[in-house]
Amino acid sequence: MTDRYAVVGNPIAHSQSPEIHAAFARQTGQDLDYSRLLAPVDGFRAAIEAFRSAGGKGVNVTVPFKLEAFDLADEVSQRARDAEAANFLDFEQGRIRADNTDGMGLIRDIVHNLGFVLGNKRVLLLGAGGAAQGVLTPLLEYEPSILTIANRTVEKALRLAETCRRKAVAASSVLCGLGFDELAGHHFDLVINATSSGLRGDLPPLPAEAFAAGALAYDMMYGTTPTPFLAFAAAHGVKTSDGLGMLVEQAAESFRLWRGVRPQTAPVIALLRDP
């Protein structure tokens, strides 16, 4: 019988996860069905229970339910604990196991696909919400010389940095928090946009001088056209990348956790770039 999986969110119609997992299944010879599941904003738990009761094996979780997914689980991985959020749920032996594959997805795309060396680099992370929190620990494990969290509300950036320190995360001493208005005079080798500004067509208030010579601008969002952040970076001669590779890489890690085999990501990224 075909195993059933889904991606759960609201909205969800735009998600490319079903196409990604279908490509992984063809590549690895796995028999599975992966669909989109729209859950009411106030009905995540009920949607999960209904999917489990109908025989579902697991789900990926996207906005706005990653915190609820974390709270729902019976078992939580260290990666999910570090992020305090889950984008992966597995239903085995009557229990719900949670993980977070976002951070690994980001790192694999930046380091392996884009060939960017993170060690001893100056990194700027824009935003202090769940997306930023989910990737902090994996970034720190690559030992940047500094990792600055910038946010409109500086208190949120400072609080996130302090939360990370309290967890005794490796190299957390390189962490600092700033307000966007304090970025003048600072220069970074990697600037990651973890805000939702692209969804609104907005540009984070980032000075062009924040990009050091040879910098990479990375937006965790993806779409058919560049986000305002990436357009701004490109206009100043900065190398850019959207988050499509991150999406595929985090999906590959989810696939491995469910099926025990890691698919090749490069042909799937190429397929989505040029369908």
C-alpha positions, 0 to 999 in steps of 0.5 A, a space after each residue: 500500500 502506498 505510504 502517504 505524506 503531506 505538507 501542512 500550512 496556511 496558505 499551502 497552494 503555492 508549495 512546491 514540496 509535492 513536486 520535490 518529493 515526487 521527484 525524490 520518489 522517482 529517483 529512489 524507487 520509493 512508493 509514496 504519495 505526498 500532497 498539500 494539506 490546508 489546515 485552518 489557522 486554529 485547526 492544526 491539531 485536528 488536521 494532523 489527527 485526521 491525517 494520522 487516523 486516515 493512515 498518514 505516515 508523516 508531514 512537513 510543516 510550514 507557516 504558521 504551524 511550526 511552533 504548534 508542531 513542536 508542542 504537539 510532539 511526543 519526542 523532539 530532536 535536539 535540532 528542533 529543541 534548538 529551534 524551538 520549532 518543528 517542520 517535520 513530524 513522523 507518526 510511528 508506533 502511535 507516537 509523534 516524533 518532531 525534527 527541524 530540517 530547516 537549518 541543515 537545508 540552509 547550510 547544505 545549500 550555502 556550503 555545498 551547492 553555492 560553495 560558500 565557506 562559512 568558517 571565519 566569515 562575518 554573517 548578518 542574519 536579518 530578522 529575529 523570528 522563527 525562521 532566524 531561530 531555526 538556523 542559528 545553531 547550524 550557522 554557529 557550528 560552522 564557526 563564523 567570526 561573528 554572527 549578528 542578528 539584526 531586527 527592527 525591534 532591537 530587543 527581539 534581536 538581543 533576546 534571541 542572541 541571549 536565548 542562544 547563549 543560555 543554551 550553551 550553543 557552541 561559539 555563541 560568544 560570537 553572537 550579537 544583536 543590533 537594530 537595523 538602524 545600527 548597521 551603518 559602518 558594519 560589513 558582512 561577507 554573508 547576509 541572510 534575509 530571514 524576514 517575511 519582507 519579501 511576501 509583502 514586497 518590502 525591502 529590509 532597511 539595510 544599508 548597501 555598505 553592509 555588503 562587504 566585497 565579494 559578499 553573498 546575499 541569501 534570501 530564505 524566500 523563493 519565487 519566480 522573480 527576485 525578492 526586493 532584498 535580492 534585487 537591492 543586493 544585485 543592484 549593488 553588484 552582490 552575488 545573490 541566491 534565493 531559498 529554493 535550494 534550501 527548500 529542496 535540501 530540507 526536503 531531502 533530509 525529511 525524505 531521509 528521515 522517513 525513508 532511510 535513503 537520501 536523494 540527490 538534490 542537484 537534479 531536483 533543484 535544476 528541474 525546478 529552476 528550469 521546468 
